[in-house]
Amino acid sequence: MIALGDWLYSIMPFGSAVTPEGWRVASAVAGVLSVLILVRLATRMTRSVLLGCTAGLILALDGLHFTLSRIAMVDIFLTLWVLAGFACLVIDRDKTRERLVRLAEAGADVTTVGWLGMRWWRLAAGLCFGLAIGTKWSALFFVAAFGLLTVAWDYGARRSVGQQRPLGRWFGFDAVPAFVQTVVVAGAVYLVSWSGWLLTRGGYNRDFAEGLLPGWIPGFLRSPMEALWSLWDYHGRMMNFHSNLSSDHSYISAPWEWLVMRTPVLFHYNGQAVGCDTGNCVTSVVSIGTPVVWWLSIIAVTVMFGWWITFRDWRAGAVLLAVAAGWLPWFAYPERPMFLFYALPILPFLVLAIVLALGLVMGAGEDSPRFAPYLRALGGVVFGVVVLLTIAHFAYLYPVLSAYPIPEETWRDRLWFDVWVYGRDAS
C-alpha cells in the first residue's frame, strides 16, 4: 500500500513521492469516504434514511475516527477497505435475492435454479479485501469471517425459496465461486500491491533467493520464482518480528480495555502553547473515542446478541461477526504490545449496532400494522438523547482531540481519568 500510495500521489499536487501533507490528506479522504459508505450501508440495512444518516453522524463525531483521519497512520485505510468490502457483500446479498424474486416472477422454477449470474459486487469485495490486507495483515480475520458470511447468506437464500437439498448447488454455484471472488482475488490484489518490490532490485530482502534455486529450473522462470521465494522469506521475517515484539510503552492497551476506552494514546502534547485567554495554554492530540459512543456500543452489541439468538436476524448476526473478527483474535496475543487504535476497524460495526438498536427502540413506522404511537414517541426520545449526547460529548472533547489551545485546567477537566493522561504510568 505504501508503494501504491506513492504511485497515486505522483499524479497529485504533492510531488513525486508521498509527503507529510499528502499522507494527512489521504487520511482525511479515507475518513470522509468511510463515513459516506457507512451512511449508504446503514440505510440499506435498516431501510431508513434517518438511521443511515445517524450512523454517519455518530462515526464522524467519534474522537478515535476523527484523530486517525487527521494523522499519517494506516488504521484509517484498513477501516475504509474493510467497511467497503463488507458493504459490497451486503449489496451482493440484496442483488442475489432480487434475482431470485425476478426468476420466480418470470415463472422459473427457483427450487431447482443453480447459477445466479456473475456476482460483480462480491468481486468488488475481494478487491477491497486485498487492499485491506495490503494495508495491515489483521484484515485477514475479517476476510475469513466475511467469506463464511457471504456463503451462509447464499445458503439461506436458496433455502428461503424452497430448495430442499441445496447443498450441491450451493457448493458448486455459490461457495466455490465465492472463494475465488473473495480469497483468490484478494490474494492477487495483495500480490500486486508488492509489485514495486517484486519488479525492482535493491529492496530489503529482495535478493534473498538469488542463486538458491535448483539448476534444472528453466531460465525464464528463475527470476520470478526467486522474487516470490524472497517475498515468502520476507513475510516470514515480518511475522517472526511481530510475533516476538515486546515493549513497555506507556499507552499500551489490552483488547479488553478497548470498548471501555480505558487507555487512549496521547499523540501530541505541548504544555507551552499560546493562543488561549490565559498564559498557561496546552495543546494535545489524544486519540480517544467519544466515550458515550463506545459505552453505548457495549449495550448495543448485547442487544444485537439477544436479537440474533431470538430471531436470527441477519443484520444482528453480521454485526456481531464483524465485531468478533476485528476484536477477539487480538486476545490470542496477550504479550504483544497493542494500542487502542487497533480497535478502529470495528468502530463502524459498533455504530451499526447502535443504530440497529435505536431502530428496535423506535419500533415500526406508521405504514406498518405493528405501529405503536406511544412506543414510537418513547423511541424518538431515546433516539434524540443518544444523538444529542454524542454531539455534546464530541464538542466537549474537541479541543483535546484537535490540538486546539485551551487553559491547562480546562484541558485536564476534559480528561476525566488519570489513565487518559498518563496511560499505564498513572498512579
WOJO-V545895 format. One record per residue. N is the residue number from 1. RES is the residue in three letters. SS is DSSP state (H for helix, E for strand, L for the rest). Layout:
((N & RES & SS) (N & RES & SS))
This chain:
((1 & MET & L) (2 & ILE & H) (3 & ALA & H) (4 & LEU & H) (5 & GLY & H) (6 & ASP & H) (7 & TRP & H) (8 & LEU & H) (9 & TYR & H) (10 & SER & L) (11 & ILE & L) (12 & MET & L) (13 & PRO & L) (14 & PHE & L) (15 & GLY & L) (16 & SER & L) (17 & ALA & L) (18 & VAL & L) (19 & THR & L) (20 & PRO & H) (21 & GLU & H) (22 & GLY & H) (23 & TRP & H) (24 & ARG & H) (25 & VAL & H) (26 & ALA & H) (27 & SER & H) (28 & ALA & H) (29 & VAL & H) (30 & ALA & H) (31 & GLY & H) (32 & VAL & H) (33 & LEU & H) (34 & SER & H) (35 & VAL & H) (36 & LEU & H) (37 & ILE & H) (38 & LEU & H) (39 & VAL & H) (40 & ARG & H) (41 & LEU & H) (42 & ALA & H) (43 & THR & H) (44 & ARG & H) (45 & MET & H) (46 & THR & H) (47 & ARG & L) (48 & SER & L) (49 & VAL & H) (50 & LEU & H) (51 & LEU & H) (52 & GLY & H) (53 & CYS & H) (54 & THR & H) (55 & ALA & H) (56 & GLY & H) (57 & LEU & H) (58 & ILE & H) (59 & LEU & H) (60 & ALA & H) (61 & LEU & L) (62 & ASP & L) (63 & GLY & H) (64 & LEU & H) (65 & HIS & H) (66 & PHE & H) (67 & THR & H) (68 & LEU & H) (69 & SER & L) (70 & ARG & L) (71 & ILE & L) (72 & ALA & L) (73 & MET & L) (74 & VAL & L) (75 & ASP & H) (76 & ILE & H) (77 & PHE & H) (78 & LEU & H) (79 & THR & H) (80 & LEU & H) (81 & TRP & H) (82 & VAL & H) (83 & LEU & H) (84 & ALA & H) (85 & GLY & H) (86 & PHE & H) (87 & ALA & H) (88 & CYS & H) (89 & LEU & H) (90 & VAL & H) (91 & ILE & H) (92 & ASP & H) (93 & ARG & H) (94 & ASP & H) (95 & LYS & H) (96 & THR & H) (97 & ARG & H) (98 & GLU & H) (99 & ARG & H) (100 & LEU & H) (101 & VAL & H) (102 & ARG & H) (103 & LEU & H) (104 & ALA & H) (105 & GLU & H) (106 & ALA & L) (107 & GLY & L) (108 & ALA & L) (109 & ASP & L) (110 & VAL & L) (111 & THR & L) (112 & THR & L) (113 & VAL & L) (114 & GLY & L) (115 & TRP & L) (116 & LEU & L) (117 & GLY & L) (118 & MET & L) (119 & ARG & L) (120 & TRP & H) (121 & TRP & H) (122 & ARG & H) (123 & LEU & H) (124 & ALA & H) (125 & ALA & H) (126 & GLY & H) (127 & LEU & H) (128 & CYS & H) (129 & PHE & H) (130 & GLY & H) (131 & LEU & H) (132 & ALA & H) (133 & ILE & H) (134 & GLY & H) (135 & THR & H) (136 & LYS & L) (137 & TRP & L) (138 & SER & L) (139 & ALA & H) (140 & LEU & H) (141 & PHE & H) (142 & PHE & H) (143 & VAL & H) (144 & ALA & H) (145 & ALA & H) (146 & PHE & H) (147 & GLY & H) (148 & LEU & H) (149 & LEU & H) (150 & THR & H) (151 & VAL & H) (152 & ALA & H) (153 & TRP & H) (154 & ASP & H) (155 & TYR & H) (156 & GLY & H) (157 & ALA & H) (158 & ARG & H) (159 & ARG & H) (160 & SER & H) (161 & VAL & L) (162 & GLY & L) (163 & GLN & L) (164 & GLN & L) (165 & ARG & L) (166 & PRO & L) (167 & LEU & H) (168 & GLY & H) (169 & ARG & H) (170 & TRP & H) (171 & PHE & H) (172 & GLY & H) (173 & PHE & H) (174 & ASP & H) (175 & ALA & H) (176 & VAL & H) (177 & PRO & H) (178 & ALA & H) (179 & PHE & H) (180 & VAL & H) (181 & GLN & H) (182 & THR & H) (183 & VAL & H) (184 & VAL & H) (185 & VAL & H) (186 & ALA & H) (187 & GLY & H) (188 & ALA & H) (189 & VAL & H) (190 & TYR & H) (191 & LEU & H) (192 & VAL & H) (193 & SER & H) (194 & TRP & L) (195 & SER & H) (196 & GLY & H) (197 & TRP & H) (198 & LEU & H) (199 & LEU & L) (200 & THR & L) (201 & ARG & L) (202 & GLY & L) (203 & GLY & L) (204 & TYR & L) (205 & ASN & L) (206 & ARG & L) (207 & ASP & L) (208 & PHE & L) (209 & ALA & L) (210 & GLU & L) (211 & GLY & L) (212 & LEU & L) (213 & LEU & L) (214 & PRO & L) (215 & GLY & L) (216 & TRP & L) (217 & ILE & L) (218 & PRO & L) (219 & GLY & H) (220 & PHE & H) (221 & LEU & H) (222 & ARG & H) (223 & SER & H) (224 & PRO & H) (225 & MET & H) (226 & GLU & H) (227 & ALA & H) (228 & LEU & H) (229 & TRP & H) (230 & SER & H) (231 & LEU & H) (232 & TRP & H) (233 & ASP & H) (234 & TYR & H) (235 & HIS & H) (236 & GLY & H) (237 & ARG & H) (238 & MET & H) (239 & MET & H) (240 & ASN & H) (241 & PHE & H) (242 & HIS & H) (243 & SER & H) (244 & ASN & L) (245 & LEU & L) (246 & SER & L) (247 & SER & L) (248 & ASP & L) (249 & HIS & L) (250 & SER & L) (251 & TYR & L) (252 & ILE & L) (253 & SER & L) (254 & ALA & L) (255 & PRO & H) (256 & TRP & H) (257 & GLU & H) (258 & TRP & H) (259 & LEU & L) (260 & VAL & L) (261 & MET & L) (262 & ARG & L) (263 & THR & L) (264 & PRO & L) (265 & VAL & E) (266 & LEU & E) (267 & PHE & E) (268 & HIS & E) (269 & TYR & E) (270 & ASN & E) (271 & GLY & E) (272 & GLN & E) (273 & ALA & E) (274 & VAL & L) (275 & GLY & L) (276 & CYS & L) (277 & ASP & L) (278 & THR & L) (279 & GLY & L) (280 & ASN & L) (281 & CYS & E) (282 & VAL & E) (283 & THR & E) (284 & SER & E) (285 & VAL & E) (286 & VAL & E) (287 & SER & E) (288 & ILE & L) (289 & GLY & L) (290 & THR & L) (291 & PRO & H) (292 & VAL & H) (293 & VAL & H) (294 & TRP & H) (295 & TRP & H) (296 & LEU & H) (297 & SER & H) (298 & ILE & H) (299 & ILE & H) (300 & ALA & H) (301 & VAL & H) (302 & THR & H) (303 & VAL & H) (304 & MET & H) (305 & PHE & H) (306 & GLY & H) (307 & TRP & H) (308 & TRP & H) (309 & ILE & H) (310 & THR & H) (311 & PHE & H) (312 & ARG & L) (313 & ASP & L) (314 & TRP & H) (315 & ARG & H) (316 & ALA & H) (317 & GLY & H) (318 & ALA & H) (319 & VAL & H) (320 & LEU & H) (321 & LEU & H) (322 & ALA & H) (323 & VAL & H) (324 & ALA & H) (325 & ALA & H) (326 & GLY & H) (327 & TRP & H) (328 & LEU & H) (329 & PRO & H) (330 & TRP & H) (331 & PHE & H) (332 & ALA & H) (333 & TYR & L) (334 & PRO & L) (335 & GLU & L) (336 & ARG & L) (337 & PRO & L) (338 & MET & L) (339 & PHE & L) (340 & LEU & H) (341 & PHE & H) (342 & TYR & H) (343 & ALA & H) (344 & LEU & H) (345 & PRO & H) (346 & ILE & H) (347 & LEU & H) (348 & PRO & H) (349 & PHE & H) (350 & LEU & H) (351 & VAL & H) (352 & LEU & H) (353 & ALA & H) (354 & ILE & H) (355 & VAL & H) (356 & LEU & H) (357 & ALA & H) (358 & LEU & H) (359 & GLY & H) (360 & LEU & H) (361 & VAL & H) (362 & MET & H) (363 & GLY & L) (364 & ALA & L) (365 & GLY & L) (366 & GLU & L) (367 & ASP & L) (368 & SER & L) (369 & PRO & L) (370 & ARG & L) (371 & PHE & L) (372 & ALA & L) (373 & PRO & H) (374 & TYR & H) (375 & LEU & H) (376 & ARG & H) (377 & ALA & H) (378 & LEU & H) (379 & GLY & H) (380 & GLY & H) (381 & VAL & H) (382 & VAL & H) (383 & PHE & H) (384 & GLY & H) (385 & VAL & H) (386 & VAL & H) (387 & VAL & H) (388 & LEU & H) (389 & LEU & H) (390 & THR & H) (391 & ILE & H) (392 & ALA & H) (393 & HIS & H) (394 & PHE & H) (395 & ALA & H) (396 & TYR & H) (397 & LEU & H) (398 & TYR & H) (399 & PRO & H) (400 & VAL & H) (401 & LEU & H) (402 & SER & L) (403 & ALA & L) (404 & TYR & L) (405 & PRO & L) (406 & ILE & E) (407 & PRO & E) (408 & GLU & H) (409 & GLU & H) (410 & THR & H) (411 & TRP & H) (412 & ARG & H) (413 & ASP & H) (414 & ARG & H) (415 & LEU & L) (416 & TRP & L) (417 & PHE & L) (418 & ASP & H) (419 & VAL & H) (420 & TRP & H) (421 & VAL & H) (422 & TYR & H) (423 & GLY & H) (424 & ARG & H) (425 & ASP & H) (426 & ALA & L) (427 & SER & L))
